[in-house]
Amino acid sequence: MVTSKRIVSLGIKLTEAQKQQVAGVDPRVEVQDLTELLRGERRAIERGEPVPDLQALNERLGRTEVLFTIQTPRELPTRAPRLRWVHFFWTGIERLLTPELAASDIQVTHGGGVTSRALAEYALCAILMHLKRIPTLAAMKARKEWPRRELQLDEASGKTVAILGLGSIGREVAALCKALGMRVLATRRHTSTRQEDADGVDVLYPSSQLTDMLREADFLVLAAPLTRETKGLIGKRELLALRKGAYIVNVARGEIVDEEALIDLLQEGHLSGAALDVFQREPLPPESPLWEMPNVLITPHAAAAVGHEVDRGVELFCNNLRRFLRREPFLNVVDKSAGY
């Protein structure tokens, strides 16, 4: 009996072992790697040059039924008429969910949960570094100072952390902070669904009561997706609503925060510091005042880079691929109208 092949295309660089893992999901699966072809197209478009191997790329896209990727080919629905499902490796897909893809009937899923623990641990690390004054201690060590009696450290227990966005990352942050005895507040778009996802959260606020939550916070962790609603959501008014001396951790997207207002309130002392893994412009321009602030931790959008995130992403994709072949519901379905 001849079984038709199900063509799975890759727009993400995988090892041969990972490709075999995808192909091994089912004998019907045929894997084709489009990574270099897609990179070549993107570079050519950026340079205003003719796209190399365009015919080969279009031919392979035309055969594609499933796409596992970190990039979105231009005019994807038109060039891939057999495409039924796209799985994005990343959780944040605001730049990948093109208007054409959003308007199509192609199903879209994302890699939610793959890097959530790593990002939550980064947030907790930043909170503890601030409370234990690790930057100050490191500077004292460099100067060979020993001012033990003058040094005042703090502890997490009893402090209040507010989490913007109670998705997979926010829930991990909540669990870690709760384990240290912190009071956990959170806000998310919908507060009336899946209440079990809010386990460990002391107070869950609707988005309309964001300011009320901020007034209670010693720490604010940003873990929300970038959407029309969240872009610029944390402006000067919201930052001023935070308790004086509050500390901000951003593992979401830089565009969620008014960066100029953040800099102003750090300089004025209303905010005691920040840990920033994401910025409005990346790389962060060398002229940004953030570079010179000793109370600001800067990391190059690398909080999720733990070395095995691709293995986890492939495992999630293979799980969903089995569901696709069995016509079962997907994990991590994207609400294309909401953008996440």
C-alpha angles and dihedrals in degrees: 000000000000115000119199116241121248106219114220114187125200125217092171126075110249133175119251089254091054091048089052089050090057093044090048093062090087136351089240093062118103116186123209121183114222096166099110093040091053092046090051091051093049093049092047092050091049090052095042091241132135112276111252118228090007093153092052092048093048091048092053093044088051090059095045120115097166128029124197106188155143092211136051119226112227116261088009100169091052096045094044105045093165093051112123104164139025122194116194116206092214128070094216103068103159091120094040101050097081121195090250093053092044091052094048129086091242112125116237130201132173141207098261112164096021094102100016097106093048092051092046091051089051090053092049091046090053092049092050094044088055095047093046091043093231095167089054092047091049091051090048090052091051089053092042091237125159108190094153098155094049095048117099119192128180140210135231097230111103095015121121122235121191118202121203104208122020099210125122093301095044092050091053090049090050093051094049094046092046090053088060093052097257123149106244125210125175143176131202138168095259120032098173100065130078095359089182087072087067094062109139093026113117096199126014112199128198114238090254089067097051093124091053089056094047092054089064098048131111088173130027118200116192111211103147127119119253108255138145088273098048100041106111090356093138104059133153093286092054093044090051089051089064118094113271107267094027119154126221129212118189119192094147119067131318093228091067090073130059095238095196091053090047091053092047094052092045089052092046092050098241087119118046095209148309143231109214125186094163135045142186089252121031126232089038106246113252091235093062112119088222090079092063097047112103091199093058122085111207123194125174100245087285105121091111096046099107099143100250101057092107091054089054091046092052091049091053092047092050090051090053091044090058088050090050093052091047092045091240126146116280128239117238098016112189119232095222092196091055095040098234 
